[in-house]
Amino acid sequence: MTPDYDLLLLGAGHAHLGVLRRWALLERPPGRIALLSAGPAAWYSGMLPGLLAGRYRPADCQVELQALCRAAKVELLVAPVQSLSAAQQQVQLDDGRTLKAGWLSLNVGAGIATPAQQGEAMQLLAVKPFAGFLEGWQRWQAAPQPLAILGGGAAGVELALALAGQVPQLSLFCAGHLLEGLSAGVRLRALGHLRQRGVWVREDCPISRIEGDCLLSGDEPVWRGSRLLLASGAAAWPWLAHSGLGCDERGFVLIAPTLQSYSHPRIFAAGDCASLPGARKSGVYAVRQGPVLAANLSAALRGLPLKGYRPQRHSLALLATGDGGALLDWHGHSAGGQFYGRYKDWLDKGFIRRHSF
């Protein structure tokens, strides 16, 4: 069976945006290439807290894919993925179409881990996918109620600081320490901001399940309410594990330093959907994978040798504090204030500008 495409890019994540930008500015590889995206625009996660805090408009936080694909001479297909067959290199779409490609590249991100739930008394809203989250949040805003946020990483902290003051009461639950993996200094700064904004923080309190309107840690009830915002750990999309691709114990695609699947070398994966030692599930790492992925996809289509990606040992972290400022963490050092907020704003707007054609 002749493939529909020489290369099919699944997902408009940060790495694929970088691939398309590189091909728009330089020569793109030969063959018929398409980008498959669930929507016509790609949300930039770094600007979501600013959007919720009222500092950005939705249009400010999105990359329009049609213009970017046109500049890169790549077809744009807008449809959600239903399933993938790694062996046949076929993608089944929600609308019933089947696409086949000689090479595949996955940059589809990840979902959010959800506790087991009994009953429907508590409404759950996951921060991803962003379009669905924003629709749900607008409904919740129409009638504000006490809110709990599950997740003590950067996303949970930024959301708590952005939403503090927009709900009657806000609680943040962390399975371990707040901002685990970042410096003690930025953790103390974050705790200070959260305390100042009236956010109740509960550390070392993993949520085991939801019963009715109650969150339980082990068998201990720790919070009661009707709304829970999920910003906890990444969860792999179920269709990845069902695709036949070699995956780790959590369902993420196991890849080599060339960003190829170990089990199916004609399939590449990058960003949160992939599993590679040293590469965290963070947009910073996905952006850095972009140039290597672009070079390797071009080389694969031309039959040339591939290069390896080496995850950076240290990465800059900038956390929005909801008031226009930001917290900085770099190599064990921390700082905070409006200057870093303006720096983050410059970086975020620069990302959108670089991918707008």
N, C-alpha and C positions, 0 to 999 in steps of 0.2 A: 504494500500500500504506500503510495507516494505521500510524504508528509505535507500537511497544509503549510507549514512554516519551516524554514531552516532553523529559526530560533524563536522561542516563545518565552517572554519575560512574564512571570506570574507575580503580580503584586507591585504596587507603586510605593514601596518602602524607600528609605533614605538611600540605600545602596543603588537601587535601580534608577532613582532620580539622578544620582551621580553618573551612572552609566550613560543615561540619555543626554545629560548635559555635555559630557565628554564627546559623545558622538555628534552632537549638534555643533560643537566648536571645531572638532577635528574630523577626520574621515571615519565614517562608520563602516563596519565590516560588510562583505558581500552577502547577498541572500535576502530572502523574504523574512522580515522580522516584525513581530507584533508585541505590544504590551497589553496584558490582560489585567484590568483593574475592576474592583467592585463598584467604583464610582468614577465620575468624570474629573474629580479633583483629589489631590493628595493632601491630607491634613499634616501640618507640622506640629508634632507633639510638644516641642519646646515652648510654643506660644499659647497652649491651652490654659495654663493658669492665668495669664494676662487677659485672655478672652473672658474667663469666668469672673475676673475681678473688674471687668468693664473697661479695660485699657485698650483692647483691640476689638475690631469688628470681625465677624467670621471670614470675610473675604481677605482680611490681612493675613490669615493663618493657613491659607491654602495655596497650593501650586496647581494651576490649570493645566491638565495633562495634554489636551489637544494641541495647544501651541508648542509645548515642549516636544511632543512626539512628531509634530510636523517638522520642526527644526532638525530633529534627529533622523528624519526620513523613516519613521517607524509607524506602523499602523496602531491605532488605539482601539481596543475592544473593551466595552464596558459591560461586565456581567460577573456575578459571583461564581466562584468555583464550587461545584458539588462534590467531585471526587477526582482522584488522579491515579492513573495506572503507570507505575514507574517502568515496568517491564515493556509495555507497549508505547510508552511516552505519549500517552493520551490524556487529555483533560476533558472531563465531563462538566458542562456548565448547567446552571440552574434552569436555563431556558430550553434545555434538551439538546443543545448542540454538542458535538464532540470535536475537539481540536487535536491534531497530531503534529509533533515537531521533531526535527532531527536532534535538536538540543533544547534543553529546558533550563531556566534559571528561576529559582524561588526566592522571593523577598516579600513574604506575605505576613510578616510580623507574628504576633502571638495574641492569644486571648488573656483573660484574667482568671486566676484560680478562684473557685467558688466553694464555700463550705457546704456540707450537706445540709439540706433544709427540710424540715417537717412543717407542713401547713403553709398557708399563704398570707399570714398576718403581717409579715415583714416584706416590703417591696425592696428588691435588689436592683441596683443600677451599676453596671460595670463601666469603667472609664474608657474601655475599648470595646468595639470600634467607636471612634470619636463622634461620627455623625449620629449614631444611635444614642450615645451618651448625652449629646447636646439636646436632642429632642426630649429625652427623658427629664433632663434637668430643667428645661423650660416648663414642663408640666408641673414639676415639684415646686418651682418658684412661684407658681400661681397661688399656692397655699402652703407657705413655709411651715415646717414642723421640725422638731429635734432630729438631728442627723448623726449617725456614726459613720466613720471612715475606717475601713479595714486596710491596713498597709502602712508600715512605718518607714518606707523608703523615700526616695526623693519625690516620687509622684504623690504619695500620701501627704507628705509635709507641705508641698506646694499647693495641693488642693485645699488642705485645711486652712492655710493662711489666706488663700484666695476667697474662700467661702465664709470664713469667720465674719460674723456680723450680718450675713444674709439669712441665717437660720436662728431660731430661738436658742438653741443649745447645740454644741458641736463636740463630739468625742472622737479621739483617734486611738486605734488599737494597733499595737505592734506585737508580732510574734516574738521578737527578740528586743535588742536595744534599738532606739530610734536612730535612723541613718547608719545602720550597721555597715561597716566597711569604709566609712568616711572618717575624718579626723575627729578627735574628742572635742576640739575647738569648735568646729562647725556644728557638732551635735549640741553643745551647750548654747551656742547662739540660737539654734533652731528652737530649743526648749524655751529659751527666754522669749522669743517672738510668739510662740504658741501660748505661753502663759499670759503674756501681755494682751493677746487677742481673745483671751477667755476660752481657749480650747483645752478640754480635759484630756490629758495624755495618759494612756495606760500601757507601759512597757512590759516585756516578758509575759505577754498575755495572749498566747495563741488561741484563736477561735476554732473550736472543734466542730461545732454544729450550730444550727439555728432551729429553735423549737418555738413555733408560734411567733410571738413578738419579742423573743428573748435570745440574746447571744450567750452561748455557753463556752467557757474555757475549761476543758475537761468536763466535770459535772457541775461546775460552779457558774451560776448565772452572774454575768458581769455587766449587762446593759439591757434595757428594755425600751423598745420603740418600734416605729413602723417603717423606717427608711434606713437602708444601709448602702453606702457607696463603696464599691469594690475597687481598690487600687493596690491589691496585694501582688503576689508573685505571678510571673508569666506562666500561662498554660498553653501547651501546643494545641493547634487545631487538630481535631480527631482524624480528619481525612489524611493527614500526613502519615500517621502510623498505619492507616489502612491502605496506603498506597503501594506498599511493598518496599519502600525505601528503608535502609538501615537507620534505626533511630536509637537514641539513648533511652534510659529508663523512664524519662519524663515525656518521651514522644517527639523530641526535637531531632532534626536530621543530622546524622553524624557526617562531618565533612573533613576533608584533608586540608592542609595549608593552601592548596590551590583553589579552595572553595568548592571542590567537586565532592559529590556524594561518594562515600567509600564503597557503597554497594552498587551504585549505578553512575559510573563516571561521566556519562553524557548528560547528567543533571547536576547543576550547580545550586548552591543555597547560600544565602547571606543574611545578616541581621538576626533578629530575635528567633526566627524559625530554625536557625542552624545551631549546631552544638560543636564547638571547637575549644579546646583547652586554652584558657587565658583571655578569651573574648567574652566580655560581659554582655548581658542583654540590655544594651543601652544604645541610643541613637548615635552617640559619639563613635562607637565601634563600627556601627553600620556605615556611617559616612566614610570612615577610613578604609573600609572594605571596597567602597565604590570604585576607585581607580584600578585596584588589582582585578576586580571582577570585570570591569570594562576591557582591560588588556587581555584577560584570559578568555573572555567570550570571543573577542576578535581573533585571538590566536587559534582557538578551537575551530572557528569557522574557516580559517585559512590553513589548518593543519600544521600549525607552528607550536613550539614548546611553550609550556605554561610557566608562570612564576608563582612564588609562594607569598602568602600574606602572614606577617608576624604581628600579633596584637601588641599594641603599645603597653608598656608596663605601668604608666601613669596617665591619667586623663583628668582634664580640668572639669570640675563640677560647679555649676552656677544654679542656685535654687532661688526662684522668685519668692519674695516675702509678701506679696499681695498689696504692697503700698508703693510700688515703683522701685523698691530696692531689691537687693539680692544678696545671698550668702555665697562666698567663694570657698572652694576647697581645692587645694593643689599640693600634691606631694606632702601631705601631713600638715600643711599650713592653712589657716582659715582667716577670713576677713568678711566684712559685711558693710552694707550701706547703700546710699543712693548712687554713688559712682559705679558700683558693680552692677546695679540695676540698669544703668544707662549702657554699660558695656554689654550686658546680656541682651538688651534691646537691640543694640547695633549688630551683634552676632546673629540674632534671630531674624531680623529684617534682611540682613545680608544673605542668609540662606534662601529666603523667598525670592529676593532679587536675582540671585545667581541662577535660579531655575525657572525664571520667567522670561519667555521669549515672545 
